[in-house]
Amino acid sequence: MNIAIAQPSRISAFLGLCKLRVVSLIVFTAVVGMALATPGMIPMSALIWGTLGIGLAASSAAAMNHILDQRIDERMTRTRNRPLPTGELTETQAAVFALLLGAASMIMLTVLVNPLTAILTFVSLIGYAFIYTVWLKRATPQNIVIGGAAGAAPPVLGWVAVTGEVHAYALILFLIIFVWTPPHFWALAIYRRDDYAGVGLPMLPVTHGVEFTRWQILFYSIILFLVTLLPYLTGMSGLIYLSGASILNMGFLGYSIALFFSRNERLAMDFFNYSVIYLMALFAFLLVDHYIH
């Protein structure tokens, strides 16, 4: 009876290491990159093995992040219920799980997709799990700006999985996520700044204050609006995308302006939640436009 109850709990704990909500967004943007790389349907081999390989690599990086941030997670309200701080899993179990996922993804991408996709995915994995988590996150308030490059890679990985090469259009998709990342995370950092301050992480609202961070969010939101015009201006996408992106940007800028003037702490979290919906919807418009345009 105890074994039957323990198994689902253990599986849930391992899945908790994968940060599935984040991984699902990563995989979705990678699939959009695959779709935009070809005028027709995505080749089935690239779709299946590319998606699975990129997803496994992202899950491996997430699990490594849990291990490396365990001491911090124990002290933060937002993260103290994760599998390692609660003792549901040991560091050894998490490390073996992360290594197995990472190895499986690299073999899969190298053998069943193409070596370039495997190399770029590996670089992204190391960039997030080690360069960002171990060094940048603790070294500079610009951590999320520099480290955002790893999180912006999935559409490029998807594109390369189909074509075997990096294209300028793929770099536009990269740029969109790269510019989106700072205001997305800084909104959360404003709301959780006491948590970050308590564990000594130099997030922008902690080191430079909330007022300065609001300015930066507004600044990046304006840049994001301009960057999201590039798919239309370069001919990659048409009016369907432009219309959807314009509506989404009105919401994003609206939240940025409201956050700039308001002192309502909850608004920062509302903005954070909207930014997730924004990115998913933006890439959904890219996908729809590609097949209808």
matplotlib code that plots the C-alpha trace (Angstrom):
import matplotlib.pyplot as plt

x = [0.0, 2.8, 4.7, 1.6, 1.2, 4.9, 5.4, 3.2, 4.7, 8.2, 7.3, 5.7, 8.9, 11.1, 8.7, 8.9, 12.6, 11.8, 9.9, 7.4, 5.6, 8.8, 9.8, 6.5, 7.0, 10.6, 9.3, 6.5, 8.9, 11.2, 8.3, 7.4, 11.0, 10.8, 7.5, 8.9, 12.0, 10.1, 7.3, 5.4, 4.8, 7.6, 9.5, 8.2, 11.6, 12.7, 9.3, 9.4, 13.1, 13.9, 11.1, 11.8, 15.6, 15.2, 12.6, 14.8, 17.8, 15.6, 14.4, 18.0, 19.1, 16.1, 17.0, 20.7, 19.3, 17.4, 20.6, 22.8, 20.2, 19.1, 20.6, 18.9, 15.6, 15.4, 15.4, 13.0, 9.2, 8.6, 10.9, 11.0, 8.5, 10.6, 11.6, 15.1, 14.4, 11.5, 13.6, 11.4, 14.6, 18.3, 20.9, 22.3, 18.9, 18.4, 22.0, 21.6, 18.2, 19.6, 22.6, 20.4, 18.1, 21.0, 22.8, 19.6, 18.9, 22.5, 22.4, 19.0, 19.8, 23.2, 22.0, 18.4, 18.4, 21.8, 25.0, 24.6, 21.3, 23.0, 26.0, 23.8, 21.5, 24.4, 25.8, 22.4, 22.1, 25.6, 24.8, 21.7, 22.6, 26.1, 27.1, 23.9, 23.0, 26.5, 28.1, 25.9, 22.9, 25.1, 27.6, 25.7, 22.3, 22.5, 22.3, 19.0, 20.0, 23.2, 21.8, 18.7, 20.7, 20.3, 16.6, 16.2, 17.8, 14.9, 13.5, 17.0, 17.4, 14.1, 15.1, 18.4, 16.7, 14.9, 17.5, 20.8, 21.9, 21.3, 19.3, 18.8, 15.0, 15.9, 18.0, 15.0, 13.0, 16.0, 16.1, 12.4, 12.8, 16.1, 14.5, 11.3, 13.2, 14.4, 11.1, 9.4, 11.8, 12.3, 8.5, 8.8, 11.9, 10.0, 7.3, 9.8, 12.6, 12.6, 13.1, 16.1, 17.6, 17.3, 19.5, 21.9, 21.1, 21.8, 18.6, 18.0, 15.3, 17.6, 20.8, 19.3, 15.8, 12.3, 12.0, 15.1, 13.8, 10.4, 12.4, 14.3, 11.1, 9.5, 12.7, 12.8, 9.1, 9.5, 12.5, 10.4, 7.6, 10.1, 11.8, 8.5, 7.9, 10.9, 9.1, 6.7, 9.2, 11.6, 8.8, 8.9, 5.3, 2.3, -0.7, -2.1, 1.0, 1.3, -2.2, -1.8, 1.5, 0.2, -2.7, -0.3, 2.2, -0.5, -1.2, 2.6, 3.2, 0.0, 1.2, 4.7, 3.3, 0.8, 3.7, 5.8, 3.2, 1.5, 2.7, 0.4, 2.8, 0.4, 0.5, 4.1, 2.9, 0.0, 2.5, 4.7, 1.8, 0.7, 4.2, 4.0, 0.7, 2.1, 5.1, 3.0, 0.4, 3.0, 4.6, 1.1, 0.4, 3.7, 2.6, -0.9, 0.4, 2.9, 0.4, -2.3, -0.2]
y = [0.0, 2.4, 1.6, 2.3, 5.7, 6.5, 5.9, 8.7, 11.0, 10.2, 10.6, 14.0, 15.0, 14.2, 16.0, 19.0, 19.2, 19.7, 23.0, 21.7, 25.0, 26.7, 23.7, 23.7, 27.3, 26.5, 23.5, 25.6, 28.4, 25.7, 24.1, 27.6, 27.9, 24.6, 25.6, 28.9, 27.2, 25.4, 26.5, 23.3, 21.0, 20.3, 17.1, 14.4, 13.3, 16.8, 17.4, 14.3, 13.9, 17.6, 18.5, 15.6, 16.3, 20.0, 19.3, 16.7, 19.2, 22.0, 19.6, 18.5, 22.2, 22.8, 19.9, 21.1, 24.5, 22.9, 21.3, 24.4, 26.6, 24.3, 26.4, 29.5, 27.7, 26.6, 30.2, 31.8, 31.7, 31.1, 28.1, 26.4, 23.8, 22.4, 18.7, 19.2, 21.7, 19.5, 16.4, 14.5, 13.9, 13.8, 15.7, 12.4, 11.4, 14.8, 14.8, 11.3, 12.3, 15.5, 13.7, 10.9, 13.5, 15.5, 12.5, 11.2, 14.6, 14.9, 11.4, 11.9, 15.2, 14.1, 10.8, 11.5, 15.3, 16.8, 17.6, 21.4, 21.2, 19.1, 21.5, 24.6, 22.8, 21.8, 25.3, 26.6, 24.0, 24.9, 28.6, 28.3, 25.6, 26.8, 30.2, 31.8, 29.9, 29.5, 32.8, 35.5, 35.1, 35.9, 38.3, 41.1, 42.8, 42.4, 38.6, 38.1, 40.3, 38.4, 35.0, 35.5, 34.4, 30.8, 31.1, 32.8, 29.9, 27.5, 28.9, 28.9, 25.3, 24.4, 26.2, 24.4, 21.0, 21.4, 23.1, 22.3, 26.0, 29.2, 31.8, 35.5, 34.9, 32.5, 35.2, 37.6, 35.0, 34.8, 38.6, 38.8, 36.4, 38.0, 41.4, 40.0, 38.2, 41.2, 43.0, 39.5, 38.6, 42.1, 42.3, 39.1, 40.5, 43.6, 41.5, 39.1, 41.6, 40.9, 37.2, 38.0, 40.4, 37.9, 35.4, 38.0, 37.7, 41.0, 41.3, 44.8, 46.0, 45.0, 46.7, 49.7, 50.1, 49.6, 53.0, 52.3, 48.9, 50.3, 52.6, 49.6, 47.6, 50.5, 51.0, 47.3, 47.2, 49.9, 48.0, 44.8, 46.6, 47.6, 44.2, 42.4, 44.4, 42.8, 39.6, 41.8, 44.3, 41.6, 39.7, 36.6, 37.2, 39.1, 41.1, 38.4, 38.4, 42.2, 42.6, 40.1, 41.5, 45.0, 44.1, 42.1, 45.0, 47.4, 45.2, 44.8, 48.6, 49.3, 47.1, 48.7, 52.2, 51.3, 49.6, 52.8, 55.0, 52.7, 51.6, 48.6, 45.7, 43.1, 44.8, 43.6, 40.0, 40.6, 42.0, 38.9, 36.6, 38.6, 38.5, 34.7, 34.8, 37.5, 35.4, 32.3, 34.3, 36.1, 32.9, 31.5, 34.4, 33.7, 30.1, 30.9, 33.6, 31.2, 28.7, 31.2, 34.1]
z = [0.0, 0.9, -2.3, -4.4, -2.8, -2.9, -6.6, -8.0, -5.4, -6.5, -10.2, -9.4, -7.6, -10.6, -12.9, -10.5, -11.2, -14.9, -14.5, -17.1, -17.5, -18.6, -20.7, -22.5, -23.5, -24.7, -26.7, -28.2, -29.4, -30.8, -32.8, -34.2, -35.3, -37.0, -38.8, -40.0, -41.4, -44.1, -46.4, -45.9, -43.0, -40.6, -41.5, -39.1, -38.0, -37.0, -35.3, -33.2, -32.3, -32.4, -30.1, -27.7, -27.7, -27.0, -24.4, -22.6, -22.7, -21.2, -18.5, -17.7, -17.4, -15.1, -12.9, -12.7, -11.7, -8.8, -7.6, -7.9, -6.3, -3.5, -0.7, -2.0, -2.7, 0.9, 2.1, -0.5, -0.1, -3.8, -4.0, -0.6, -1.6, -4.5, -4.4, -3.0, -0.2, 1.0, 1.0, -1.6, -3.6, -2.8, -4.6, -6.0, -7.4, -9.0, -10.4, -12.0, -13.4, -14.9, -16.4, -17.9, -19.5, -20.8, -22.3, -23.9, -25.5, -26.9, -28.4, -29.8, -31.4, -32.8, -34.3, -35.2, -36.0, -36.8, -35.0, -35.2, -33.3, -30.6, -30.3, -30.0, -27.6, -25.4, -25.4, -24.3, -21.6, -20.2, -20.6, -18.4, -15.9, -15.2, -16.6, -15.6, -12.4, -10.9, -12.0, -13.6, -11.2, -8.3, -9.9, -11.5, -11.6, -15.4, -14.8, -16.6, -19.6, -20.3, -19.2, -21.3, -24.4, -23.3, -22.9, -26.2, -28.2, -28.6, -31.9, -33.4, -32.3, -33.9, -37.1, -37.2, -36.5, -39.8, -42.0, -40.5, -40.5, -38.7, -40.7, -40.1, -39.6, -36.7, -35.2, -35.3, -33.2, -30.9, -30.5, -29.6, -26.7, -25.7, -25.4, -23.8, -21.0, -18.9, -18.4, -17.8, -15.0, -13.5, -12.9, -10.8, -9.1, -8.1, -6.5, -4.9, -4.1, -0.4, -1.2, -3.5, -1.0, 1.8, -0.1, -1.4, -5.1, -6.9, -8.8, -10.3, -7.8, -4.9, -6.2, -8.0, -6.5, -7.7, -9.4, -11.6, -12.4, -13.6, -15.9, -17.3, -17.8, -19.7, -21.8, -22.7, -23.5, -26.1, -27.6, -27.6, -29.5, -32.2, -32.4, -32.8, -36.0, -37.6, -38.8, -40.7, -42.0, -43.2, -45.0, -42.7, -41.6, -42.8, -41.6, -39.4, -37.3, -37.4, -36.2, -33.4, -32.3, -32.3, -29.9, -27.7, -27.6, -26.6, -23.6, -22.8, -23.0, -21.1, -18.2, -18.4, -18.2, -15.4, -13.5, -13.9, -12.4, -9.9, -6.5, -6.4, -5.7, -7.2, -10.6, -11.0, -10.7, -13.0, -15.6, -15.1, -15.7, -18.8, -20.2, -20.3, -22.2, -24.4, -25.6, -26.2, -28.2, -30.1, -31.4, -32.0, -34.3, -36.1, -36.6, -37.8, -40.1, -41.6, -42.7, -43.8, -45.2]

ax = plt.figure().add_subplot(projection="3d")
ax.plot(x, y, z, "-o")
ax.set_aspect("equal")
plt.show()
